[in-house]
């Protein structure tokens, strides 16, 4: 999205809500109300309940794994800078980089 926009605004203006309609997605607190699985907010002037803390820990454990995977992909220069190749080949490049990352890890 051009300009400074909140995450939820960019989400609603994109094609992602339709793409994820049949799947369960996960997001951070910027996506509350979008239908994605998000952590629970702290009630104003109160502390989180024990149940909320457990639920948030579960959601954040899932999110941490995703954030680490994205960080590893950004280590590759082709993703750390603006992609300049043909957009029709971007998916192929992403698959190749992912395969190389797994190969480097010995998976």
C-alpha positions, 0 to 999 in steps of 0.5 A, a space after each residue: 500500500 502506498 503511504 503510511 497505513 495500518 496493517 488491517 487497512 492494507 489487509 482489507 484492501 488486498 486480495 488476501 481476505 478472500 484467499 484466506 477465507 477457507 484457511 486459518 490465518 495468523 496475525 499479530 495485534 495489528 490484525 484484530 478483527 480481521 478473522 485471523 488468529 491473533 493474541 488477546 488484548 489486555 483489557 483496559 485497566 486490568 491484567 490479562 487472565 491466566 487463560 489469556 496468557 496461555 492462549 497468547 503464548 500458544 499464538 506467539 509460539 506459532 508466530 515466532 516460527 513464521 517470523 524466523 522463517 521470514 528472517 531466514 529468507 531475508 538473509 538472501 540478497 534477492 529478497 533483502 533488496 527490491 526484486 528486479 526480475 520478471 514478476 512471472 518468475 518470482 514464484 520460481 525464484 522464491 521456491 529455489 531460494 527456499 530449497 537452497 535454504 533447506 539444503 544449507 540447513 541440511 534438511 
